[in-house]
Each structure stands twice: as C-alpha cells, then as structure tokens.
Amino acid sequence: MTVRIGQGWDRHRLKTGRPCVLGGVLFPDCPVGPLGHSDGDAVCHAVIDAVLGAAGLGDIGGMFPDTDQAFAGADSMDLLRRAWAAVAEAGWRLGNLDVLVVCERPLVGPRAEAMARNLAAALGAGADAVNIKGTRGEGLGPEGRGECVTAQAVCLLEEA
C-alpha cells in the first residue's frame, strides 16, 4: 500500500466583531474571530494544505486564490470539501489527520470533538481518524498575546 504524509500551517489575525469559526464550528461566546479573504477558518485552511500536499496537488492558494473574488467570504468547510473531492478523485483516502490549534481564545478543548466530526465528515472518514488539540501561547508571540490563531495539520493519505 502506498501512503503519503502532508502538512499544513495557517495563521489568521483575530479581530473584534468577527465570527469565530474554527474547524467549521462556531464559537459564539468568543469576542474575536479570524480575519481572512474567506471566513478565516485557519483549521480548515491548514487541513486543505495538508491533504493537497500529501496528494501532490499543490496548495490552498493555488486552488482557491485570495485574489479571486469568487472566494471572498467563502465557507472554509465548503472549500475543504472541494479540495478533498480532488484528492479523492486522484485516488486517495484519509488514513488519519492530526491538528494542533494555538491561540489564547477561544478555548478549543470544549469543541474539539465537534471540530473532529466536521472535518471527518468533509474528508469521508470516521471521527476516530481525526484528532484535534488546542494549546495556548502562554503569553509568547502573537498567539500568546491573543493577536492570532495558528493551526498546524498533519495527515496520512492511503492509496484508495
């Protein structure tokens, strides 16, 4: 069996008054949300880069350029489903996905399971194939100062 590993990384500035959506889950009590050309869901963006990279299909900027107004305000879960369709069409299935979210707020832990379910559904996998974990910046760097949210994703693809 052929397997491939991909990694993705994304960071978005947090802005007051923006909805906070990560991994397709709304954090309604968070006063800040990610700023981006799309909805700014850094988790979905990191996952898109990881799966596209593992499949050798480029990256999110190539597939969904931020210079294209068609993607302005786009739902990142929809972008993930579209990217995954290309990966599946190329003959791959998800082995597993591991995502680390670094931010002071929102607290990821209470909604990690819901995020995993959303991502797994978009990737045609069981929720047990997706792991989400959150950590804080502990006052260091832009994450620790509450200025941004950063997501890192690593995936294993298996030949379908």
C-alpha positions in Angstrom: 0.0 0.0 0.0 1.3 3.5 -0.9 1.0 6.1 1.8 1.8 9.8 1.8 2.2 12.4 4.5 1.2 16.0 4.2 1.5 19.0 6.4 -0.3 22.3 6.5 0.0 25.5 8.5 -2.1 28.6 8.6 -2.4 31.8 10.8 -5.1 34.4 10.9 -5.2 37.7 12.7 -8.0 37.9 15.2 -10.4 40.9 15.0 -13.1 42.1 17.4 -16.6 41.6 16.0 -15.8 38.9 13.5 -17.5 35.5 14.0 -15.1 32.9 15.3 -15.3 29.7 13.3 -12.6 27.0 13.5 -12.9 23.5 12.1 -16.4 24.5 10.9 -17.6 25.1 14.5 -18.9 28.5 15.7 -17.5 29.7 19.0 -20.4 32.1 19.8 -19.0 33.4 23.1 -15.7 34.5 21.6 -15.4 38.3 21.1 -12.8 37.9 18.3 -12.7 36.0 15.1 -10.2 35.2 12.4 -9.8 37.8 9.6 -9.3 36.5 6.1 -10.4 36.6 2.5 -12.7 33.7 3.2 -14.3 33.1 6.6 -10.7 32.8 8.0 -11.1 29.3 9.4 -7.4 28.6 10.0 -8.1 25.0 10.9 -9.7 24.2 7.6 -7.0 26.1 5.7 -4.2 24.1 7.4 -6.1 20.8 6.6 -6.6 21.8 3.0 -2.9 22.4 2.6 -2.0 19.1 4.3 -4.3 16.9 2.2 -3.4 18.7 -1.1 0.3 18.5 -0.3 0.1 14.8 0.5 -1.7 14.1 -2.7 0.8 16.3 -4.7 -2.0 18.7 -5.7 -0.4 22.0 -4.8 -1.8 24.2 -2.0 -4.8 26.2 -1.0 -3.5 29.4 -2.7 -3.3 27.6 -6.0 -6.8 26.1 -5.7 -8.6 29.0 -4.1 -6.5 32.2 -4.6 -7.3 35.1 -2.4 -7.1 37.3 -5.5 -10.3 35.7 -6.8 -13.4 37.4 -5.6 -15.3 34.2 -6.0 -13.8 33.1 -2.7 -14.4 36.3 -0.8 -16.3 35.3 2.4 -16.3 31.7 1.4 -17.2 28.9 3.8 -14.0 27.1 4.5 -15.7 23.8 5.1 -17.0 24.1 1.6 -13.5 24.8 0.3 -12.3 21.7 2.3 -15.0 19.5 0.7 -14.0 20.8 -2.7 -10.3 20.2 -2.1 -11.0 16.7 -0.7 -13.0 15.9 -3.8 -9.9 16.5 -5.9 -7.8 14.4 -3.5 -10.3 11.5 -3.6 -10.5 11.8 -7.4 -6.7 11.4 -7.5 -7.1 8.0 -5.7 -6.5 8.8 -2.1 -8.4 8.2 1.2 -7.6 9.6 4.6 -5.6 7.4 7.0 -5.6 10.0 9.8 -5.4 13.7 10.5 -3.9 15.4 13.5 -4.5 19.1 14.1 -3.0 21.5 16.6 -4.6 24.9 17.2 -2.6 27.5 19.0 -4.5 30.5 20.5 -5.4 32.2 23.7 -9.0 32.3 22.7 -11.3 30.6 22.0 -10.7 27.6 24.2 -10.5 24.7 21.7 -10.9 21.8 24.0 -14.6 22.0 24.7 -15.4 21.9 21.0 -12.6 19.7 19.7 -14.9 16.7 19.3 -17.3 18.7 17.2 -14.5 20.0 15.1 -13.2 16.5 14.6 -16.6 15.3 13.5 -17.0 18.2 11.0 -13.5 17.6 9.5 -14.0 13.8 9.3 -17.4 14.2 7.5 -15.8 16.6 5.0 -13.0 14.1 4.4 -15.2 11.0 4.1 -13.7 9.4 7.2 -14.8 8.3 10.7 -14.4 10.7 13.5 -11.8 8.4 15.1 -9.4 9.2 12.1 -9.3 12.9 13.2 -7.6 14.3 16.3 -7.9 18.0 17.3 -6.0 19.5 20.2 -5.5 23.0 21.4 -2.8 24.8 23.2 -2.1 28.4 24.4 0.8 30.6 23.6 1.5 31.3 27.3 2.0 35.0 26.7 4.6 34.4 24.0 4.4 35.6 20.4 1.3 36.7 18.5 -0.7 33.7 19.7 0.2 34.3 23.3 -0.7 38.0 23.0 -4.1 37.0 21.6 -3.5 38.6 18.2 -4.0 35.5 16.1 -4.9 31.9 15.8 -2.5 29.4 14.2 -3.3 25.9 13.1 -1.0 23.0 12.1 -2.2 19.9 10.4 -0.5 16.6 9.5 -2.3 13.9 7.5 -1.6 10.4 6.3 -3.2 9.5 2.9 -3.5 5.9 1.8 -3.9 4.8 -1.8 -7.6 4.0 -2.3 
